[in-house]
Amino acid sequence: MQAQQPITHVDTVRDGKLLKSFVVKGRGLSSIGDSPGAKAKVHFNGPTTQLAAVASGVVTLEPGARPHPPHRNPEEELMIVAAGTGEIVLDGVLTQVEAGGMMYAEANVLHGITNTGSSVMTFLLHQTPGKGRSG
């Protein structure tokens, strides 16, 4: 049996109190994740009046790092590259990206991101499962 690879992943929280309008300051947020060189800070995560859940945050990747191997989510996901360079694989297509680049992955579409540059890569993530939809 193989040991499971460490990952940095944000799972959307569908239960609990509905999110209310508020501002989260990034300074002081704890980082999550076990993948070497990949840390996530989650700003919002929970159900809303309109969505089954929303999970948003920022991820930093050291050179050569990725949060996890390419995978599929039951929810839709956006990734916005804020700094650095890397590559995104989306449904089998590899695309080089830099600051300002953005990915949208439909539910259950294979996707992943890797920092291929020589400096820290930062991207914003936003995951949204819809109400009444399942993966």
N, C-alpha and C positions, 0 to 999 in steps of 0.2 A: 504494500500500500504506500502511495506517495504522500509526502507531507504536503499540506495545503500551502500554497504560496501566500505570503502576506499581502493584504490588499488595503487600499484606502478607498472607501466607497461610502456614499451617503444614501441611506435607505429612507424613502419618504415615510413619514408618520401619518397614518390615516385615522388614527383614533385620538380621542382627547378633545380638549376645548378648541373651539374655532379660533384661528388667528385673528387678532384685532390689528388695526392700523397702528404701527409704531416704527420707530427708527432704532436700528442696532448699530452701535459704534464698533468698528472692527478691532480697535485696540483692546486688548484684554480677552478676546475670544479664545477659548481653548482650541488647540489643534487636535484633530482625530486622524487615525489611520496608522497602519502597521507597515505599509509598503515603504521600503527604504527610499528616502529622498522625496517622498510625496506626502504632503500634509494638507488637510482640508479644514476650513473654518466654516461652520454652518451658521448662517444668519437667521434664516426662517425655516421651520419644518413643522408642518401640521395641516389639518383640514381648514378650508375656508368656506364661506357661504356659497361660493361659486364652483369650487374644485374639491375633489376627494382629498387632495393634499397639494402642497407646494413645498419644495425643498430648494433653497437657494444658498449659495455660499461662494467661497473663493478657495482655489486650490493652487498650491505652489509645487513646482517640480524642479528638482535639482537637475543639472545636465545629465542626460542619459536615463532619467527616471520616468516611470509611468505609474499611474495609480493602481492599475491592474491590467491584466490582459484584455484584449477586446472582448466585449460581452454584450448581452441584450438586456434591456430593461422592460418591465411591463408598462412603463410610463414614457411619455415623450420627454426629450431632453434637449436643452440648448447649452452650448459651450461657447463662450466669447473669450478669445485670446486677448489678454490685456497687456502682456509683456513677454518678450522672448520669441523664440522660434521653435518649431517642432513639426510633427506630422500627425494627422488625424486619419484613421482608417474608418471608412463609412461604407457599409454594405459591400466590402471587398475592394473598394477604391481608396488608394493612398494619396493624400493631398498634403503638400507642404503648406504650413501656415505661419503667420507672424502676427504681431499686435494688430488688432482690428479685424482679424479673421473670425468667422463664426460658423458653428455647426448646428444643424437641426437634425435630430434623429427621431423618426417615428417610433412608436412603441414596437418592441421586438425586432428592431433592426440592429445588426452587429455594428459596434463602434468602439473606438478607443483612441487614446492620445498619448504621445511620447514626446519628451523634450529632447530634440536632436541638436540643440544649440549649445553654446559654451557658457551661457549665463542662466540664471533662474528664469523659468517660464511660469507665468501666472495666468490662470483662466478662471472665469466666472462660470458657475454652473446653475442651471435652473431646470428642475424636474417637475412635471405636472401630470399626474394621472387624472383623467376625467371621472366625474361621477357616473356610476352605472356602467363603467367599462372595466373590463378585466384583461390582464395580460394573457 
